[in-house]
Amino acid sequence: MPELPEIMSRAREMKRALVGKTITGIEVVQPKCLNMRPATFKKRLTGAAVLDVTHHGKWIFIHTSQGYLLMNLGMGADVLLTTRKKLPEKYQFIFDLDNGKCVSVRFWWFGYVHYAPEGKLDRHEMTAKLGPDALEISRDEFREIVRGRRGAVKMFLLNQENVAGIGNAYVQDILFLAGLHPATTLDRLKDDEIDRLWQAIRDGLLPAAKKGGSWYEKTLRGKPGGFLYEDLLVGYREGKPCPTCGTDVVKLRTGSTQSFICPSCQKKKRAARKGAAGRQRAAGRNRPR
């Protein structure tokens, strides 16, 4: 699934290639990915000039002179800058440009291509509820979001309404860099651990973003990203030695997802000690009868 490094990379590539171009035509093969009828979608964006391309979390924002073209690549997608003569075998959308080129979009499983009017982006339900972008949030803002929360740290990071852009691929190394077990609960984190987690998010995402995203996703030109399997620290490296201590990486089941950890560097915190009343009740239960 494309996460923040891939989305950042595609947005950066699209900005270089599309800004200043005009959308001259749109072909829709898969209408269910839209948030309106195909005829309306085409009418809203045909003739629009591309002004800018940005991102937020796992969404790409293409700002045009006629509103916003929003894209979420779902579980994976091929978004390619090509021509009508060199189209891929399969695609769900084509955006023709005034320079003779076009952008073809093929979702591997599911994805979204939406339109939002100018000045009404905050009314787009799926992006309006996103939390701050994982690489834009400040250390102090992150502290405020985490404090007072409960629940496992991994599930917190995966929830896009808390922090946008992190998925199960990169969260593995983020938690390793922070020295946290994925099941550690937020209420157990000390201030220095929260700060370490904030830094780990940056250290876990930026190297991949600088290399154009992961190797299993394609760039706008159809080439694989430069962040390779060998660049992962513990993620998906079950049985391989931890890069810090040499202990074998293990795979765990955490809720509905799999986690990869170093059992030595990411020890699960023990439950909080019971208060005096709790200890007395426990002693009473354990007293010989």
C-alpha positions in Angstrom: 0.0 0.0 0.0 1.4 3.4 -0.9 2.2 5.4 2.2 3.6 8.9 2.8 7.0 8.3 1.1 5.3 7.0 -2.0 2.6 9.7 -2.0 5.2 12.5 -1.4 7.3 11.1 -4.3 4.3 10.9 -6.7 3.1 14.4 -5.8 6.7 15.8 -6.3 6.9 14.1 -9.7 3.4 15.2 -10.8 4.2 18.8 -9.8 7.2 18.8 -12.1 5.3 17.2 -15.0 1.8 18.7 -14.7 1.9 22.3 -13.4 1.2 24.7 -16.3 -0.5 22.0 -18.3 -4.3 21.9 -19.1 -6.6 18.9 -18.8 -8.1 18.6 -22.3 -10.1 15.4 -21.8 -10.9 12.7 -19.3 -11.7 9.0 -19.9 -13.5 7.1 -17.1 -13.5 3.3 -17.1 -14.3 2.7 -13.4 -17.0 5.2 -12.3 -17.3 3.7 -8.8 -13.9 5.3 -7.8 -15.5 8.8 -8.3 -17.5 10.9 -5.9 -20.0 12.0 -8.6 -21.3 11.0 -11.9 -18.7 10.6 -14.6 -20.4 13.3 -16.8 -20.3 15.8 -14.0 -16.7 14.9 -13.1 -15.6 15.5 -16.7 -17.4 18.8 -16.9 -15.9 20.1 -13.7 -12.3 19.4 -14.7 -12.1 19.4 -18.6 -10.3 22.6 -19.5 -8.7 23.1 -16.1 -5.1 24.3 -15.8 -3.0 22.6 -13.2 -1.8 25.1 -10.7 0.0 23.0 -8.1 0.3 19.5 -6.7 0.7 18.8 -3.0 -0.1 15.9 -0.6 -1.5 15.2 2.8 -1.0 11.8 4.3 -2.0 9.2 1.7 -3.8 11.7 -0.5 -2.5 13.7 -3.6 -4.1 17.1 -4.1 -4.0 18.4 -7.7 -5.1 22.1 -7.5 -6.5 23.3 -10.8 -8.1 26.5 -12.0 -11.5 24.8 -11.6 -11.1 23.1 -8.3 -9.3 20.1 -6.8 -8.6 16.7 -8.3 -8.0 14.4 -5.3 -6.3 11.0 -5.6 -5.9 8.2 -3.1 -4.0 5.2 -4.4 -5.6 2.6 -2.2 -3.7 -0.7 -1.9 -1.4 0.3 -4.7 -1.7 1.9 -8.2 0.2 2.7 -11.4 0.0 6.4 -12.1 1.9 6.9 -15.3 2.8 9.9 -17.5 2.5 8.5 -21.0 0.8 9.1 -24.4 -2.2 7.6 -26.0 0.0 5.5 -28.3 1.8 3.9 -25.3 -1.0 3.3 -22.9 -0.6 0.4 -20.4 -2.8 -2.7 -21.0 -5.1 -1.8 -18.1 -6.3 1.5 -16.6 -9.3 3.0 -14.9 -8.8 6.7 -15.8 -7.0 8.8 -18.4 -6.4 12.5 -18.1 -5.3 14.0 -21.4 -3.1 17.0 -21.4 -2.5 19.9 -23.9 1.1 18.9 -24.6 0.0 15.6 -26.2 0.7 13.5 -23.1 -1.7 11.9 -20.7 -1.8 10.4 -17.2 -3.2 6.9 -16.9 -4.3 5.5 -13.5 -4.7 1.8 -12.7 -5.6 0.8 -9.2 -4.4 -2.6 -8.1 -7.4 -3.2 -5.8 -9.2 0.0 -4.9 -8.6 3.7 -4.9 -10.3 7.1 -5.2 -10.4 9.9 -7.8 -12.5 12.7 -6.4 -13.4 16.3 -7.2 -13.7 19.1 -4.7 -14.8 22.7 -5.7 -12.5 25.6 -5.2 -13.0 27.0 -1.6 -14.8 23.9 -0.5 -12.0 21.5 0.1 -12.8 21.3 3.8 -16.2 19.8 2.9 -14.6 16.8 1.3 -15.4 14.2 4.0 -12.5 11.8 3.4 -9.7 14.3 3.6 -11.3 16.8 6.0 -11.1 14.2 8.8 -7.4 13.4 8.4 -5.1 14.1 11.2 -1.9 16.2 10.7 0.5 15.0 8.1 3.1 12.7 9.8 6.0 14.7 8.5 4.5 18.1 9.0 3.5 17.8 12.7 5.8 19.5 15.2 7.2 17.9 18.3 4.9 19.9 20.6 1.8 19.2 18.5 2.6 15.5 18.6 3.0 15.6 22.3 -0.5 17.1 22.6 -2.0 14.5 20.4 -0.5 11.6 22.3 -1.0 12.8 25.9 -4.2 11.6 27.5 -4.8 8.9 24.9 -5.0 5.2 25.6 -4.7 2.2 23.3 -1.7 0.5 21.5 0.9 2.8 20.0 0.8 0.9 16.7 -2.9 1.2 16.2 -2.7 4.9 17.1 -0.1 5.5 14.4 -2.1 3.6 11.8 -5.3 5.6 12.4 -5.3 8.3 9.8 -7.5 10.6 11.9 -4.6 10.8 14.5 -1.6 11.1 12.2 -1.9 10.9 8.4 0.4 8.9 6.1 1.7 5.9 8.1 0.7 2.4 7.2 1.7 -1.1 8.2 4.8 -1.1 5.9 6.7 1.8 7.5 5.3 1.6 11.0 7.5 -1.5 11.7 10.8 0.4 11.4 9.3 3.5 13.1 8.5 1.5 16.2 11.9 -0.2 16.1 13.7 3.2 15.9 11.6 4.4 18.9 12.4 1.2 20.8 8.7 0.5 21.4 6.8 -2.7 21.3 3.7 -2.3 19.0 1.4 -3.2 21.9 2.7 -0.6 24.3 -0.2 1.7 25.3 0.0 5.4 24.9 -0.7 6.1 28.6 2.5 4.3 29.5 4.7 6.5 27.4 7.0 9.0 29.2 7.7 12.4 27.6 11.1 11.3 26.3 9.5 8.3 24.7 6.9 10.4 23.0 9.7 12.7 21.7 11.7 9.6 20.5 8.6 8.4 18.7 8.2 11.7 16.9 11.8 11.6 15.8 11.4 7.9 14.7 8.5 8.9 12.4 10.8 11.3 10.6 13.8 8.9 10.6 11.5 6.0 9.4 9.9 7.9 6.5 12.3 10.4 5.1 14.9 8.0 3.8 12.3 6.2 1.7 10.9 9.6 0.5 14.3 10.7 -0.6 14.7 7.6 -2.7 11.3 7.9 -4.5 9.4 5.5 -2.3 9.5 1.7 -2.1 10.7 -0.7 -4.8 7.3 -2.3 -5.2 5.7 1.0 -6.3 6.2 2.7 -9.7 7.2 6.3 -10.3 5.3 8.5 -12.7 7.8 7.3 -15.4 7.1 3.7 -14.7 10.3 2.9 -12.8 10.5 1.2 -9.4 11.2 3.3 -6.3 14.7 3.3 -5.0 14.0 2.3 -1.4 14.8 -1.4 -1.4 14.1 -4.4 0.9 17.6 -4.2 2.1 16.9 -0.7 3.4 14.4 -2.0 5.9 15.6 -2.4 9.5 13.2 -5.0 10.9 10.1 -4.7 8.8 9.3 -8.0 7.0 12.7 -9.3 7.9 11.6 -12.3 10.1 14.6 -14.4 11.1 17.1 -11.8 10.0 19.5 -10.3 12.7 18.5 -7.0 14.3 20.8 -4.3 13.0 21.4 -3.1 16.6 21.9 -6.2 18.7 21.9 -9.2 16.3 18.8 -10.9 17.9 16.6 -12.5 15.3 13.6 -10.4 14.2 10.3 -12.1 15.0 6.8 -11.8 13.5 3.9 -11.1 15.8 0.1 -10.9 15.4 -1.1 -7.5 16.7 -4.8 -7.1 16.3 -5.6 -7.4 12.6 -2.1 -6.7 11.4 1.3 -8.4 11.5 4.2 -6.8 13.3 8.0 -7.4 13.0 10.1 -6.6 16.0 13.4 -7.2 17.7 12.4 -8.9 21.0 15.4 -7.5 22.7 15.2 -3.9 21.6 11.4 -3.6 21.7 10.4 -5.3 25.0 6.8 -5.1 25.9 6.3 -3.0 29.0 5.0 -4.8 32.0 1.5 -3.9 33.4 1.4 -1.1 35.8 1.8 -2.1 39.4 -1.3 -2.3 41.5 -2.1 0.1 44.3 -2.2 -0.8 47.9 -5.8 -1.8 47.8 -5.2 -4.0 44.8 -2.2 -5.7 46.4 -4.3 -6.4 49.5 -7.1 -8.0 47.4 -4.5 -10.1 45.5 -2.9 -11.2 48.8 -6.3 -12.2 50.1 -7.0 -14.3 47.0 -3.6 -16.0 47.3 -3.7 -16.7 51.1 -3.8 -20.4 51.9 -7.2 -21.5 53.1 
